[in-house]
Amino acid sequence: MLRFGLRTKFIFLSCFLFLLPWLGYEYVWEMEKFLRQGQEKTLVGTTRALATALHERPALFDSQTNFLDQVVKGRDLYAYNLNNPIQLDGKLSEWQPYQSLFWHYDKRYLQGLSNDHQDSDLSFDHMVGKYENFLYAAFKVTDSSLVYRAKNVLSFTRNDHLQIMLKTPEGKFNSYVVAARQDGWVNAFDATTQEPVTKIQGYFKSTDTGYNIELRFPLAMLGNKLGFAIEDWDEDKVEPQLMSTSNLQNPNDIGSVLVPSPEINRILKGMGHSGSRIWVVDNHHRVLAQSGSIHHADGVWADGLKEEPATTWWQRFEQDYLHPLYYKILTRPENEFIDTLHDVAAMQGTHIASALKGKPASSWRLTPDNKAVILSAAYPIWIQDKVIGAVIAEETTNGVRTLRNKSLEKLFNVILAVMLVGTVTLFFFASRISSRIRRLRDNAEQAIDAQGRITGNITYADSNDEIGDLSRSFANIVSRLSGYTDYLENMSSRLSHELRTPVAVVRSSLENLQMQPQSELSQKYLDRASEGVERLGKIITTMSEATRLEQSIQNAETEEFDLTKVITGCMQGYQITYGESLFTLSLDKEPLNVSGAPEFIAQLLDKLINNALEFKTPQSTISVSLTKQDQHALLTISNQGPLLPDGLVEHIFDSMVSVRSQQHQQQPHLGLGLYIVRLICDYHHGKVLAENLDDGTGVVFTVKLPIK
């Protein structure tokens, strides 16, 4: 059965301290929820502030196309912000970062039906961009047969060429044609006057699959309408093919173009220090302006979020050992994550749709790589009670999560310190209590020997706690038991002393009465009385013998003698005295010197031999042996006869204890013989043991005495 000490139980109870980190984590998690709610309200406030600056300012939106019923991608163009100027060389290398923004025009944009049209016949990829005050356009045309403008020919429309139609800020529609005689720089021609327009510059370069055209013209030329068309002439075909972004034949069908508003951009720059990424979209979800980077919008301005190099030993210990342990369960926010809205032309989302309906809203979303959570808030922009657009602000929760992690780091540090101090304190407290209880147990065991005698006192503690009270109670109990034991131990000597005189008076009276003539019946009673007095005298003699022995032991002086000689002499006497009994003797050849009193050893042997003679079966042999075992002399006396009853083996050497049956009670026995044997063994610092023989035929007594 498992046994758990106080220290084990205290250590087990101290395990409940591990609930503290869980409670702390739950507390910080709730705190993070409140921080996120606060961040959401703050972000909505940011969008409201910016939207307030844009309310009732129609001039910012007049040049845009906010009042269209719908926007068709491919027809309605969006001029993306370009990070760098484009070198017009026809290689399209500067457009590589924007390859995903190119729109592919195929037979769906072909003017006129042509069921057997293939992309290899005519198709193109196209996008427009804005850098500073210029609009750039790129065309990657796939054409199976390239036809240049012929030399010395005035016409520039009977060959492959690019058509441009735009609406000026003044509301006038102008058409231009770009036709190349060869690869290189090209200029546009006014389609009406056929005069060159130097403001529209470009580069024409043939490719293996067709040709590339790069254009550039000032934004000042552009209103809110723009369309392009590629007219393809092939030598084997009579009619050219026309593929356009919108129908250039009718100015009303020309698609719109949205150029990020520089005015709104200037306003957004004023909000650039808000720490958020801010968008302004029109009511078609198209981006009018954008400011800030989501990778730097963590929602927290505190400088304490930055990781500082460790300068003290504690900071190094935290970084090297504690933080790797903490971040087994914590998630460190990633600064690098995928941003799908980096350069979009239009934004979608339930919160944006809600804002464009006039109701502010916010939403949370995970980045595609699940490394960051982005909070987005949208607020409507009003012009004459009509929503003209929305302001969108975005932030990540990395700042909140970093604050949460730092709070948990500090909390875990404190909890670990509390747990360490608490566990050590509980351990030493349990050790102290356990030590005091063990010392009290040892004192109690040492105060009473195996025979139940009081051999010492219990040293009680002065402490005022329960253990101190228990020690004082034990000391009081042992003291009272000691007095009672002394009374019992001295009772035989007092009885023998007090009974001796009246027994002598009775014996002398009976002797005098014996001298008088008695009738036969009186003589019979007189003999019974004399026999009883005689037995009572033997009892008193036995009691006196034990008392004298105890007194003799207290005053006896020890001497060194050969135990073998004493045993040999005694056994010779027994063989003469008890000639009718059989003895076997086995002695060690070497002398076994023992410190003590040889007459006591002889008395011990007398008691054991008498006990063996009394209990042995007829015709059986009493075996006596004396051997050396380590540093002890081992004396054994065994006989065949009745076995020792269970439960009395340990108490057979106590005073007034006898195991004799009725047939062995013909003579008075007070159970003092083996008690005397134990007294003599104790005097010689030895031990005596009684046990049944292994074969169950009798009993053996073993006396173990230390030798010199």
C-alpha positions in Angstrom: 0.0 0.0 0.0 1.4 3.4 -1.0 2.2 5.7 1.9 2.3 9.4 1.4 4.1 11.6 3.9 3.3 15.1 4.9 5.9 16.5 2.5 4.5 14.5 -0.4 1.0 15.7 0.4 2.1 19.3 0.7 3.9 19.1 -2.6 0.8 17.6 -4.2 -1.3 20.4 -2.7 1.2 23.0 -4.0 0.4 21.7 -7.5 -2.8 23.6 -7.3 -0.6 26.7 -7.7 -0.3 25.7 -11.3 -3.9 27.0 -11.6 -2.5 30.5 -11.2 -1.0 30.7 -14.8 -4.3 29.5 -16.2 -6.3 32.1 -14.3 -3.8 34.7 -15.4 -4.1 33.6 -19.0 -7.9 33.8 -18.9 -7.7 37.3 -17.3 -5.3 38.6 -20.0 -7.4 37.0 -22.7 -10.4 38.9 -21.5 -8.3 42.0 -21.4 -7.3 41.4 -25.0 -11.0 41.3 -25.9 -11.5 44.7 -24.3 -8.4 46.0 -26.1 -9.8 44.8 -29.4 -13.1 46.4 -28.8 -11.3 49.6 -27.9 -9.2 49.3 -31.1 -12.4 48.8 -33.1 -14.0 51.9 -31.7 -10.8 53.9 -32.2 -10.6 52.8 -35.8 -14.2 53.7 -36.5 -13.5 57.1 -34.9 -10.5 57.5 -37.4 -12.7 56.8 -40.4 -15.4 59.2 -39.0 -12.9 62.0 -38.6 -11.6 61.6 -42.2 -15.1 61.2 -43.6 -16.1 64.4 -41.8 -13.3 66.2 -43.7 -14.7 64.9 -47.0 -18.4 65.5 -46.3 -20.1 68.1 -48.6 -17.0 68.6 -50.8 -18.4 67.5 -54.3 -15.4 69.1 -56.0 -13.3 66.2 -54.8 -15.5 63.8 -56.6 -16.8 65.7 -59.6 -13.9 64.6 -61.8 -14.6 61.0 -60.9 -17.3 58.8 -62.1 -19.2 58.2 -59.0 -22.5 58.9 -60.5 -22.4 55.9 -63.0 -25.0 53.3 -62.5 -22.4 50.5 -62.7 -18.7 50.0 -63.4 -17.6 47.3 -65.9 -14.1 46.0 -65.5 -12.2 46.2 -68.7 -14.4 48.9 -70.1 -14.1 51.3 -67.2 -10.4 51.8 -66.6 -8.5 52.4 -63.4 -5.2 54.1 -63.3 -3.1 52.4 -60.7 -0.5 54.3 -58.8 2.9 53.5 -60.1 5.8 53.4 -57.8 8.4 54.5 -60.4 8.3 56.3 -63.7 8.1 54.1 -66.8 10.8 54.2 -69.4 9.2 54.1 -72.8 11.2 51.4 -74.6 8.5 48.9 -75.6 10.0 46.2 -73.4 7.4 46.4 -70.7 10.0 45.5 -68.1 8.9 48.2 -65.7 5.4 46.8 -65.8 6.5 43.4 -64.5 5.4 44.2 -60.8 2.0 44.9 -62.1 1.5 41.9 -64.4 -1.4 40.7 -62.2 -3.2 44.0 -62.9 -3.2 43.6 -66.7 -6.6 43.0 -68.2 -6.9 40.5 -71.1 -9.0 41.6 -74.1 -10.1 38.8 -76.4 -12.9 38.3 -78.9 -15.4 39.4 -76.3 -14.2 42.9 -76.9 -14.1 42.5 -80.7 -16.2 45.1 -82.6 -18.3 43.0 -84.9 -19.0 39.2 -85.0 -16.2 36.8 -85.8 -17.0 33.3 -84.6 -13.7 31.8 -85.9 -11.6 34.5 -84.2 -8.6 33.2 -82.4 -6.5 35.0 -79.7 -3.5 34.6 -82.0 -5.3 36.6 -84.6 -5.8 39.6 -82.3 -5.8 40.1 -78.6 -4.1 42.3 -76.2 -3.3 42.8 -72.5 -3.6 46.3 -71.2 -3.4 48.5 -68.1 -3.1 52.2 -67.3 -1.1 53.7 -64.5 -0.4 57.0 -62.9 2.9 58.5 -61.9 3.0 62.1 -60.8 1.3 64.1 -63.5 1.3 61.6 -66.3 -0.9 58.7 -67.3 0.9 55.7 -68.6 -0.6 52.9 -70.8 0.8 49.6 -71.8 -0.4 47.3 -74.6 0.9 43.8 -75.2 -0.7 43.0 -78.5 -0.9 39.5 -80.0 -1.1 39.7 -83.7 -0.4 37.0 -86.2 0.5 39.5 -88.9 2.1 42.9 -88.2 1.4 45.6 -90.8 3.4 48.9 -90.4 2.3 52.2 -91.7 3.7 52.4 -95.2 6.4 55.0 -96.0 5.4 58.0 -98.1 1.8 57.3 -97.4 -0.2 60.0 -95.6 -2.9 57.7 -94.3 -2.2 56.2 -91.0 -5.4 54.1 -90.6 -4.8 51.4 -93.3 -2.3 49.6 -91.1 -2.1 48.2 -87.6 -2.7 51.2 -85.2 -3.9 52.2 -81.9 -7.0 54.5 -81.5 -7.4 56.7 -78.4 -10.6 58.6 -77.5 -10.7 60.7 -74.3 -12.9 63.3 -72.8 -11.0 66.4 -71.8 -11.6 68.2 -68.4 -13.6 70.7 -70.4 -16.0 68.0 -71.6 -14.7 67.7 -75.2 -14.1 64.3 -76.8 -10.8 64.0 -78.7 -9.6 61.1 -80.9 -6.0 60.2 -81.6 -4.3 57.5 -83.6 -0.9 55.9 -83.0 0.6 54.3 -86.1 4.2 53.2 -86.4 6.2 53.1 -89.5 8.8 51.0 -87.7 9.9 50.1 -84.2 10.8 53.1 -82.1 9.4 56.3 -80.8 5.9 57.2 -81.9 3.6 60.2 -81.5 -0.1 60.3 -81.7 -2.0 62.1 -84.5 -5.2 63.9 -84.1 -7.7 61.7 -85.8 -9.7 64.8 -87.1 -6.9 67.2 -88.1 -4.3 64.5 -88.7 -1.8 66.8 -87.0 0.8 65.2 -84.7 0.1 65.6 -81.0 3.4 65.7 -79.2 2.0 65.5 -75.8 1.1 61.9 -76.4 4.4 60.1 -76.6 5.0 56.4 -77.0 7.2 53.6 -78.1 6.4 50.8 -80.6 8.3 47.5 -80.5 7.5 44.4 -82.5 7.6 41.0 -80.7 7.5 37.4 -81.8 3.8 37.3 -81.2 2.9 40.8 -82.2 4.0 44.1 -80.8 4.1 46.2 -77.6 3.1 49.9 -77.3 3.9 52.1 -74.3 2.2 55.6 -74.1 2.4 58.6 -71.8 0.4 61.8 -71.8 -0.3 64.5 -69.2 -3.2 64.0 -66.8 -4.2 67.5 -67.6 -5.5 66.2 -71.0 -7.8 63.7 -69.4 -11.3 64.1 -68.0 -13.2 61.1 -66.8 -13.7 59.2 -70.0 -11.0 57.1 -71.8 -11.1 54.4 -74.4 -8.5 52.4 -76.5 -8.9 50.3 -79.6 -6.5 48.2 -81.6 -7.3 48.0 -85.3 -5.7 45.1 -87.0 -5.0 45.0 -90.7 -3.9 41.8 -92.4 -2.8 41.5 -96.0 -4.9 38.5 -96.6 -8.0 40.1 -95.2 -10.0 42.9 -96.8 -11.7 44.2 -93.7 -9.7 45.1 -90.6 -10.6 43.9 -87.1 -11.2 46.3 -84.3 -10.8 45.3 -80.7 -11.5 48.0 -78.1 -11.9 48.6 -74.4 -15.2 50.3 -75.1 -17.1 51.5 -78.2 -15.1 54.4 -79.5 -17.7 55.0 -82.3 -20.1 56.6 -79.9 -18.7 59.0 -77.2 -21.5 58.1 -74.9 -20.3 54.5 -74.9 -16.7 55.3 -73.9 -15.7 53.8 -70.7 -14.8 55.8 -67.7 -11.3 56.1 -66.2 -10.6 56.6 -62.6 -7.4 58.3 -61.6 -6.6 58.4 -57.9 -7.5 61.8 -56.7 -4.5 63.9 -55.8 -6.7 66.2 -53.6 -7.9 63.3 -51.6 -4.4 61.9 -51.4 -3.2 65.2 -49.9 -5.9 65.0 -47.3 -5.0 61.4 -46.6 -1.4 62.4 -46.1 -2.6 64.5 -43.2 -3.9 61.3 -41.7 -0.7 59.5 -42.4 0.4 59.7 -38.8 -2.7 57.9 -37.6 -0.8 54.6 -37.9 -3.6 53.0 -40.0 -3.9 52.2 -43.6 -6.7 54.4 -45.0 -8.7 54.0 -48.2 -11.2 56.3 -49.9 -13.5 54.5 -52.3 -16.3 55.7 -54.5 -19.8 54.3 -54.5 -18.6 51.7 -57.0 -16.0 50.4 -54.5 -13.2 51.8 -56.6 -10.2 53.2 -54.8 -9.9 56.9 -55.1 -6.9 57.3 -52.7 -4.9 55.2 -50.4 -2.4 56.0 -47.6 -0.2 54.0 -45.3 0.9 50.4 -45.1 -0.9 47.6 -43.3 2.5 46.2 -42.2 3.1 49.3 -40.1 -0.5 49.6 -38.9 -0.4 47.6 -35.7 -2.8 49.8 -33.9 -0.5 50.7 -31.1 1.9 53.6 -30.9 3.8 52.5 -27.8 7.5 52.3 -28.3 7.6 49.6 -25.6 6.6 47.1 -28.2 10.0 47.1 -29.8 12.3 44.3 -28.7 15.2 45.8 -26.8 18.5 43.9 -26.6 19.1 42.2 -23.3 21.5 44.2 -21.0 21.1 42.6 -17.6 21.4 38.9 -16.6 17.7 38.7 -15.8 16.8 40.0 -19.3 19.2 37.4 -20.8 17.7 34.7 -18.6 14.2 35.7 -19.8 15.1 35.7 -23.5 17.2 32.5 -23.3 15.0 30.3 -21.0 11.7 31.8 -20.1 10.5 33.2 -23.4 11.0 29.9 -25.3 8.9 28.3 -22.6 6.2 30.9 -22.7 5.9 30.9 -26.5 5.1 27.2 -26.4 1.6 28.3 -25.7 1.7 32.0 -26.9 1.6 33.1 -30.5 4.1 35.7 -31.5 2.5 38.0 -34.1 4.2 38.0 -37.5 5.4 41.2 -39.1 5.5 39.6 -42.5 2.3 38.4 -43.9 0.5 38.3 -47.2 -1.5 41.5 -48.0 -4.0 40.8 -50.8 -5.2 44.5 -50.9 -1.8 45.9 -51.6 -2.7 47.5 -55.0 -6.3 46.7 -55.7 -8.4 48.9 -57.8 -11.7 48.1 -56.0 -12.5 46.9 -52.5 -15.2 44.6 -51.4 -16.6 43.6 -48.1 -19.7 43.6 -46.0 -18.6 46.6 -44.0 -17.9 48.6 -47.2 -21.3 47.7 -48.6 -22.9 48.7 -45.3 -21.0 52.0 -45.3 -22.0 52.8 -48.9 -25.6 52.3 -47.7 -25.0 54.9 -45.0 -24.3 52.8 -42.0 -20.8 52.6 -40.5 -19.5 49.1 -40.0 -16.4 47.1 -39.2 -15.1 43.6 -39.8 -12.3 41.2 -38.9 -10.5 39.0 -41.3 -7.5 36.7 -41.4 -4.8 37.1 -43.9 -4.5 34.2 -46.4 -1.5 32.8 -44.6 -3.3 33.1 -41.2 -0.4 35.1 -39.7 -2.3 38.2 -38.9 -5.8 39.4 -38.1 -6.9 42.6 -39.8 -9.5 45.0 -38.4 -11.3 47.1 -41.1 -13.7 49.9 -40.4 -15.7 51.8 -43.0 -17.6 55.1 -42.7 -19.8 56.8 -45.4 -19.0 60.1 -47.1 -22.1 62.2 -47.6 -22.9 64.9 -50.2 -26.4 66.3 -50.1 -27.8 63.4 -48.2 -26.4 60.9 -50.7 -23.5 58.6 -50.0 -20.8 59.4 -52.5 -18.1 57.1 -51.1 -16.6 55.7 -48.0 -13.5 55.9 -45.9 -11.9 52.7 -44.9 -9.3 52.3 -42.3 -7.4 49.1 -41.5 -5.1 47.9 -38.8 -3.7 44.6 -37.6 -4.1 43.3 -34.1 -0.4 42.7 -33.9 0.0 45.6 -31.4 -2.7 44.3 -29.2 -1.4 40.7 -29.4 2.1 42.0 -28.6 0.8 43.9 -25.6 -1.0 40.8 -24.5 2.1 38.7 -24.8 4.2 41.2 -22.9 1.5 41.3 -20.2 1.5 37.5 -20.0 5.3 37.5 -19.9 5.3 39.7 -16.8 2.4 37.8 -15.3 4.1 34.5 -15.8 7.3 35.9 -14.3 5.4 36.9 -11.2 3.5 33.6 -11.0 6.6 31.6 -11.4 8.2 33.5 -8.6 5.2 33.0 -6.4 5.0 29.3 -7.2 8.7 28.9 -6.6 8.7 30.7 -3.3 5.4 29.1 -2.3 6.6 25.6 -3.1 9.9 26.0 -1.3 8.1 27.6 1.7 5.5 24.7 1.8 8.3 22.2 1.4 10.3 23.6 4.3 7.1 24.0 6.4 6.2 20.4 5.7 9.7 19.2 6.5 9.6 21.1 9.8 6.3 19.6 10.8 7.4 16.1 9.6 10.7 16.4 11.5 8.9 17.4 14.7 6.4 14.6 14.4 9.2 12.0 13.7 11.2 13.3 16.7 8.1 12.9 18.9 7.6 9.4 17.5 11.2 8.5 18.2 10.9 9.9 21.8 7.7 7.9 22.4 9.3 4.7 21.1 12.4 5.2 23.1 10.4 5.9 26.3 8.8 2.4 26.2 10.8 -0.8 25.5 9.6 -3.8 23.6 8.3 -5.3 26.9 6.2 -2.2 27.6 8.4 -0.9 30.4 9.0 2.8 30.8 12.7 3.4 30.1 12.8 7.2 29.7 10.9 10.4 29.5 9.5 12.4 26.5 11.0 15.8 26.0 8.1 18.0 25.4 8.2 21.1 23.1 7.6 24.7 24.3 5.8 25.6 21.0 2.1 26.7 21.3 0.9 24.8 18.3 -0.9 21.5 18.1 2.3 19.5 17.9 3.6 21.2 21.1 0.3 20.3 22.8 0.6 16.7 21.6 4.2 16.4 22.9 3.2 17.7 26.3 0.3 15.3 26.4 2.6 12.4 25.5 5.1 13.5 28.2 2.3 13.6 30.8 1.0 10.2 29.8 4.4 8.6 29.9 5.0 10.1 33.3 1.8 8.7 34.7 2.5 5.3 33.1 6.0 5.3 34.6 4.5 5.8 38.0 2.0 3.0 37.5 4.7 0.7 36.1 6.9 1.3 39.1 4.0 0.5 41.4 3.4 -2.8 39.5 7.1 -3.7 39.5 7.5 -3.1 43.2 4.2 -4.8 44.1 5.8 -8.3 44.3 8.6 -7.2 46.7 6.1 -5.3 48.9 3.7 -8.3 48.8 6.5 -10.7 49.7 7.7 -8.4 52.5 4.2 -7.9 53.9 3.1 -11.6 53.6 6.2 -13.1 55.0 5.4 -12.2 58.7 1.7 -13.4 58.7 2.8 -16.6 56.9 5.4 -17.2 59.5 2.8 -16.6 62.2 0.5 -19.1 60.6 3.3 -21.6 60.0 4.4 -21.4 63.7 0.8 -21.7 64.9 0.3 -24.8 62.7 3.6 -26.3 64.0 2.5 -25.7 67.6 -0.9 -27.2 66.8 0.7 -30.2 65.3 2.3 -30.9 68.6 -1.1 -31.3 70.2 -3.1 -34.5 70.0 -5.6 -34.3 67.1 -8.4 -36.3 65.9 -8.1 -38.0 62.5 -10.4 -35.4 60.9 -8.6 -32.5 62.6 -5.2 -33.9 61.5 -6.4 -34.1 57.9 -7.4 -30.4 57.9 -4.2 -29.5 59.7 -2.2 -31.2 57.0 -4.0 -29.4 54.2 -3.5 -26.1 56.0 0.2 -26.9 56.4 0.5 -27.8 52.7 -1.2 -24.5 51.7 1.1 -22.5 53.9 4.0 -24.3 52.4 2.9 -23.4 48.9 2.3 -19.9 50.0 5.9 -19.8 51.4 7.3 -21.0 48.0 5.4 -18.2 46.2 6.8 -15.6 48.6 10.3 -17.1 48.1 10.0 -16.9 44.3 8.8 -13.3 44.6 11.6 -12.5 46.9 14.1 -14.2 44.5 13.0 -12.0 41.7 13.2 -8.9 43.9 16.6 -9.9 45.2 17.8 -10.5 41.7 16.7 -7.1 40.6 18.4 -5.5 43.6 21.5 -7.6 43.0 21.7 -6.6 39.4 21.5 -2.9 40.3 24.5 -3.4 42.7 26.5 -6.1 40.8 29.9 -5.4 39.4 30.8 -6.9 36.1 33.8 -9.1 35.4 35.1 -10.8 32.3 34.7 -14.6 32.2 34.7 -17.5 29.8 31.1 -18.4 29.0 32.1 -21.8 27.7 33.4 -22.8 31.1 30.3 -21.6 32.9 28.0 -23.5 30.6 30.2 -26.6 30.8 30.2 -26.6 34.6 26.5 -26.1 34.8 25.7 -28.9 32.3 27.9 -31.3 34.3 25.8 -30.5 37.4 22.5 -31.0 35.5 23.6 -34.4 34.2 24.2 -35.5 37.8 21.2 -33.9 39.3 18.8 -34.9 36.5 20.3 -38.3 35.7 17.1 -39.7 34.4 17.0 -37.0 31.6 19.0 -36.9 28.4 21.1 -33.9 27.5 23.2 -33.2 24.4 25.8 -30.4 24.6 27.5 -28.7 21.7 30.1 -26.1 22.6 32.4 -23.9 20.6 36.0 -24.9 21.0 37.2 -21.3 21.3 36.7 -19.4 24.6 33.9 -16.9 24.5 34.7 -14.2 27.0 31.7 -12.2 28.2 31.5 -9.2 30.5 29.1 -9.7 33.4 28.4 -12.0 36.4 28.9 -15.7 35.9 26.5 -16.5 38.8 23.8 -14.7 36.9 24.5 -16.7 33.8 24.3 -19.9 35.8 21.0 -18.7 37.2 19.8 -18.0 33.7 20.7 -21.5 32.6 19.0 -23.0 35.6 15.7 -21.3 34.7 15.9 -22.3 31.0 16.9 -26.0 31.9 14.1 -26.2 34.5 11.7 -24.8 31.9 12.9 -27.4 29.3 12.6 -30.2 31.9 9.1 -29.2 32.8 7.8 -29.0 29.3 9.8 -31.8 27.5 8.1 -34.9 26.4 9.1 -38.2 28.1 12.3 -39.9 26.7 13.1 -36.8 24.7 16.5 -35.1 24.7 17.3 -31.5 25.8 19.8 -30.0 23.4 22.1 -27.3 24.5 24.6 -25.5 22.2 26.9 -22.6 22.5 28.4 -21.1 19.3 30.0 -17.9 18.1 28.2 -15.8 15.6 29.9 -12.6 14.6 30.7 -10.8 17.8 28.1 -12.6 19.9 27.8 -15.9 21.8 24.7 -17.8 20.8 23.3 -20.1 23.5 20.3 -22.3 22.5 18.3 -24.7 24.7 15.7 -26.7 22.8 13.3 -29.4 23.8 10.5 -31.4 22.3 7.1 -30.6 23.7 4.1 -28.4 23.5 4.5 -25.4 21.2 4.2 -21.7 22.3 0.8 -20.3 21.8 0.4 -17.6 19.2 0.3 -14.1 20.6 2.3 -14.9 23.7 5.8 -15.2 22.2 6.6 -11.5 22.7 5.2 -11.4 26.3 6.4 -14.8 27.6 9.4 -13.0 29.3 7.1 -10.5 31.1 6.5 -10.7 34.8 3.6 -12.8 36.0 3.1 -14.4 32.6 2.8 -18.2 32.3 1.8 -20.6 29.6 1.5 -23.7 31.7 -1.6 -25.8 31.3 -3.6 -27.3 34.2 -1.5 -30.4 34.3 1.7 -28.3 34.8 0.0 -26.3 37.7 0.7 -28.9 40.5 3.3 -26.5 41.9 2.9 -22.8 42.3 4.3 -20.7 39.4 4.0 -16.9 39.1 5.6 -16.6 35.7 8.8 -15.1 37.1 11.4 -17.6 35.8 11.6 -16.3 32.3 11.2 -12.8 33.6 14.4 -13.4 35.6 16.1 -14.7 32.4 15.2 -11.5 30.6 16.6 -9.4 33.5 19.9 -11.3 33.3 20.1 -10.8 29.5 19.4 -7.1 29.8 22.1 -6.9 32.5 24.6 -8.5 30.0 23.3 -6.3 27.1 22.0 -9.3 25.4 18.7 -10.6 24.0 16.6 -13.7 24.6 14.1 -15.1 22.1 11.6 -18.0 22.4 10.2 -19.6 19.3 8.9 -22.9 18.0 11.2 -25.3 16.2 10.9 -25.3 12.5 9.7 -28.9 12.4 6.9 -28.1 14.9 8.1 -30.6 17.5 9.1 -28.3 20.3 10.5 -25.0 21.5 13.9 -23.4 21.4 15.2 -20.5 23.6 18.1 -18.5 22.1 20.2 -16.2 24.2 22.5 -13.8 22.4 25.3 -12.2 24.4 28.0 -9.9 23.2 31.5 -11.2 23.6 34.8 -9.3 24.2 
